[in-house]
Amino acid sequence: MVFVLKLAVNDLRNVIRDRMFVFLFFAYPVMLIVISRILVHLIAPRIEDMFPLAANFSV
């Protein structure tokens, strides 16, 4: 006998797992790159006067 609820729960777990894989492998690296680029542009002007060589390497 097939238990429909058990199959539905197992299928739901697989769907959630697949969505997490998509997020972890594609969306998360893109988000990290975008956030880091924004943070670099916010932080760079504030630290360029603190270090003598920072003006040469600012983004």
Summary of the structure (lengths in Angstrom):
residues: 59
radius of gyration: 22.8
end to end distance: 65.0
largest distance: 75.6
contacts: 112
relative contact order: 0.07
helix: 75%
strand: 0%
